[in-house]
Amino acid sequence: MRLGGACGTTASSTVKPPADTCSDPASSNCVGLSSYYALDVTDQGNPVLLWEFSDPYLAYSFSGPAFITKGNSRYIVFLSGPTNYAGAAGQDLNIFILNLNPVDYTINQVHKFSGANRSGYTRVSALSSYSNAFGGKLFTNGVDYGGDGDTDAVFFGINQMTGNEGNPNWSGNVMGIKITGENPEAWEFGNVFNSAQKPVTQKIEYMNCFDMKYIYFGTGRWFYKTDEAGVNSNDHNYLYGVRIDDCIGGNCNLNNAHTSEESCSQLLSGNGSFAWSKVLEPKSGNYLMERLLSDPEPIDYADSVFFGTTEPNSDICSFGGRSRVWGLNCATGSALAISCDGAYEVDMSKVPPIWVPRTPGDITKVSSPENETTDWKEGAIIGDIQSAAEQARERKGRLLFWIEK
């Protein structure tokens, strides 16, 4: 339902269900909470409802699902979402793991995780610091490190609010769930960074980059026109590439990210867990600070990763803002044509153009930038950018443009 329905939390700004359909959100008779649905569309003319899932602590069903395979077991993961249309966080971060029947995909059991001591939930210490928080987008099958068909990990972003809802400050992090076996109660939860970063709202992408394991993401959010405008010229969002080869056995425990200029020394020294970052533009004039509002597009066969970033416009008469596309070496975060003295060199002949959807309604094909980014163009990028070569190779469609009301 995304931002449809209502939430069961008690925060004053929470969108609550009508009292005549839900006098008590904790009651099984409550009707009107935001929900997830599963449909069997084998017979597309006669879809069958498999199940509906909701919970008073789910809030809005914003994250979407992660589908996990481990041995003979199948699971769906959901994260608790924002508690109103402005992206507020009126409760703790909660994680819901649905153990599915592997034959008919109905729900066998629901596992609930929180950092709080709450009846019916398993307390996870890694979640204890995430009060007033919600999870970013999932829409993933997780990470299969060895290619054996089993999910090894799921990564997701976090938005956390400090201060008050009238004047919120937002921070975030990236969390990983290590899938250790077929019992979700034994799965391990850990942060990628030791300290808070900017909020991470979009999907975390994984790629095998020059035979190294990386995740890619960016920071930023935009639930309303002036959301996270930026405080001053020192307030920035970031793009990240994180090498996680040495994180597989536990938490990454990264203190900070390196500039792309420092990446070569980190790689050539054999550092198996480090991050590179790109600093996005601060607010300037009517433009709010630059942010990532679409999913990264890693392209494994070209050892490259693309991001579509947006600067929303605060002018009430403007539409969307302006945006640009970043094309980067997946290992270093440098421009595509820059290598480490011949090591980690991108074959530019393999780098495809990119489809870019923008708020004016156009979907344009953008050539790979000669430097790190293209020029600015009118319109926000809020749908996912996509390799123009991918559709030709796979001959299947993918959602490019999504507007939420």
TAHU-V339665 format. One record per backbone hydrogen bond with DSSP energy under -0.5 kcal/mol. CO is the residue of the C=O (numbers start at 0). NH is the residue of the N-H. Records with the same first field share a line. If there is no record, write none. Layout:
CO: NH / NH
This chain:
0: 3
1: 60
5: 33
10: 13
13: 15
14: 6
17: 20 / 21
20: 30
23: 26
26: 29
31: 5
35: 52
37: 49 / 50
38: 40
39: 47
41: 43
42: 45
47: 39 / 49
50: 37
52: 35
54: 57 / 58
55: 7
57: 80
59: 61
60: 1
62: 137
64: 138 / 139
65: 67 / 76
67: 74
68: 150
69: 72
72: 69
73: 99
74: 67
75: 97
76: 65
77: 95
78: 62
79: 134
81: 59
82: 14
83: 86
87: 82
90: 132
92: 114
93: 79
94: 112
95: 77 / 97
96: 98 / 110
97: 75 / 99
98: 107 / 108
99: 73 / 101
100: 104
105: 100
108: 98
110: 96
111: 121
112: 94
113: 123
115: 117
117: 120
120: 122
121: 113
123: 126
124: 127
126: 129
128: 130
129: 92
131: 160
133: 158
139: 66
142: 144 / 151 / 152
151: 178
152: 142
153: 176
155: 174
156: 135
157: 172 / 199
158: 133
159: 170
161: 168
163: 166
164: 167
166: 163
168: 161
170: 159
171: 196
172: 157
173: 191
174: 155
175: 177 / 189
176: 153 / 178
177: 179 / 187
181: 183
182: 185
183: 186
187: 177
189: 175
190: 251 / 252
191: 253
196: 171
198: 200 / 219
200: 136
202: 204 / 295
204: 215
206: 208 / 213
207: 209
208: 211
211: 208 / 213
212: 243 / 244
213: 206
214: 241
215: 204
216: 239
218: 291
219: 200
223: 226
225: 228
228: 288
231: 234
233: 235
236: 279
237: 218
238: 277
239: 216
240: 242 / 275
241: 214
242: 273
243: 246 / 247
244: 247
246: 249
253: 193
257: 276
258: 261 / 262
259: 262 / 263
261: 265
262: 266
263: 267
264: 268
265: 270
266: 269
271: 245
273: 242
274: 257
275: 240
276: 259
277: 238
280: 289
283: 286
285: 313
286: 283
290: 292 / 309
294: 384
296: 305
297: 299
298: 301 / 303
299: 302
302: 329
303: 298
304: 327
305: 296
306: 308 / 325
307: 292 / 293
308: 323
309: 290 / 311
310: 321
311: 287
314: 317
317: 319
318: 320
319: 312
320: 378
321: 310
322: 376
323: 308
324: 373
325: 306
326: 335
327: 304
328: 332
333: 328
334: 337
335: 345
338: 340
339: 342
342: 339
345: 347
346: 349
347: 350
349: 351
352: 387 / 388
353: 365
354: 385
355: 363
356: 382
357: 360
361: 357
363: 355 / 365
365: 353
371: 326
376: 322
379: 358 / 381
385: 354
386: 390
387: 391
388: 392
389: 393
390: 394
